[in-house]
Amino acid sequence: MATCPPYPTHPTGPTGGALRHAHWWHKRWVRYGALSTLLALSGLVILALVREQTGTEGFLVGLGLAVLPVPLLVASFRWLDRVEPGPWRNLLFSFAWGACAAALIAIVANSFATRWIATATADPSHADTLGATVIAPVVEELAKAAAILLVFLFRRRDFTGIVDGVVIAGVTATGFAFTENILYLGTAFGTDQLTGDRGIASVTAATFFVRVIMSPFAHPLFTVLTGIGFGIAALAGERQHVRRVLLPLFGLLLAMGMHAMWNGSSTFGEYGFFAVYATLMVPAFGLLTWLVIWTRQRELRTVREELPAYVVAGWLSPSEPFALGSMRDRRVARQYARHRGGRPAARAVAQYEAYATSLAFLRHRGRRGRAGADYVVREQELLHELWARREFARPALEHAVAAQTWTGHGHGYGYGYAGPGPVHRQPYGQVNGPGYAPENGPEYGPTVPYPLYNPYRS
């Protein structure tokens, strides 16, 4: 039986073999440039199409009204992602894809399909109904799911669970709804201009009430089902190919089905919309909200359960798993760092918290046999990032735990640890602790080996 090797020290030079010469299309700036160009062109085309249908004045009114729910929606999904916050570039890409590429695909495909059905059946009203209840849900959910798939495939390190899927899906759908609302509100304003309606009785007010006040989460709610499917697939092992394929497809089908029910509610009679809203949308929203919050609490519990292994190995202080497993302690630590060291210190603590969370999730996947081939490399990278920020993060996190003890709010997480113990006062940013030899410095890490887990143990 193989034994666990000591944890490797920090490399002092290049690691691995010589890198092969990469083709030009593999370079990062080429991929980023191509993607940015695609999204920019999509944005220009969708802008021209929407402006053509609404007119300049209608477009500006629609834009001003459609942007109102966007900050609330993005902030909500960002709040859900606070345990292990993903990079902003993923959210920017998701929103841009939903607002530009997905919206363009939907407008072109829906218009083409509706016109084809109307021509084939010679019944324009039936074509509109069929397009809204069948064609639109399929096309729109596929277009939005493409963004989730791209992040899942090319930003795999940032896509590790259900919350990541929910956040990427929700932000993508928020961008899509933003563009769609511009179109609907701008068209409604144009109708009011022709009829002379004003105020609450206007079509614009009714459209704003239904799409922005009553159902701002409609599109995110549909697409989040696809995101949950990708999130569960991300938790599966690399060899569970059937699960990794079927779960996203199942989530996508659910999203299409709910979207079709929502679009078809107007055909269910005078009160069909309110019936679907009360019996389907509200319960689904409540259930998904509970699921995401429960998942977030489970992630915090994973942090508290996995990080003590690194305390034994000497990488973390005994109090850190407690602080990192509490959103309140994390906030207190960042506030303390900002007060003592300014914004750079607070930013270093926030980054430390994010890297520590990623480390806990990585170890959790490893213990369950779901670690990838780069487990050891990724673990070492995360530990190096923690070590580089320890001088700001450790005093702040220890202060957060101590503050909880002083105020009588003990953690009681059940590790047999009574509390952080006495806090030794020292200049902020200076770290002295067991397992850390000052003469070693951050280049070599702690003197204690890492003996607890080897994902390739036979």
Beta strands, then each sheet from edge to edge (+ up, - down):
end
